[in-house]
């Protein structure tokens, strides 16, 4: 009697387990399908753009065009300058945010992060209201012979404004993660603060700094809205590669626009591959920061 009473229970348990397993498998399939559809949504437009540029031969033609070469050269030059400025000014700021506690720190952090969420066109308009001829500092700058708006310098400022927060956030995460005991040991051995920073802090925070540099450069290279609002689109002077994409599209040359866009896509893809290949992406995780 005991054995006969156990069999129905075992049967019910097996049936319940099989039902649960079937539901889990169905849920997994649904999750995979949803993830696949969204990945397709994200990747298909980019693949289509690059595919069209290659299929029509427009990419090979545009790469040798003087306008594209000029815009590419300007983009590389201005992004390099903006990156130097970002490191020179952003690294000390990242160090302060990582190592110092002071009243109003949350406000400073919010100001630093603001360009990340600010619409680029709004950023460009804000820069114009400060550095433009009739802006807050425009008159003072004009009296010294400096005219920033709609010049190459405006391109650099716009790129620095929108890209610097990416480096500062990453550098802050890296510096905050450096073991303070190692720095204290170096101080005991007689290391100066500058020597300690160069020999201990920077090497240990190296992956985060590298990730920040790469992401900041990528953001500067793809900058469009702030540049066109603050610097305009003048070939050879302020027309960077993203502006060529827009200019060619507005002019009705879709193939040239697609080809210029494909160059930016390839550059962005190369950056992402580099970040993952060197495992720099881990350095961008700031969840552990207080």
Buried (B, 14 or more C-beta within 10 A) or exposed (E): EEEEEEEEEEEEEEEEEEEEEEEEEEEEEEEEEEEEEEEEEEEEEBEEBBEBBBEBEBBEBBBEBEBBEBBBEBBBBBBEBBBEBBBEBBBEBBBBBBBEEEEEEEEEBEEBBEBEEBEBBEBBBBBBBBBBEEBEEBEEBBEEEEBBBBBBBBBBBBBBBBBBBBBBBBBBBBBBBBEEEEBEEBEEEEBEEEEBBEBBBBEBBEBBBBBBBBBBBBBBBBBBBBBBBBBBBEBEBBBBBBBBBBBBBEEEBEBBBBBBBBBBBEBBEEBEEBBEEEEBBEBBEBEEEE
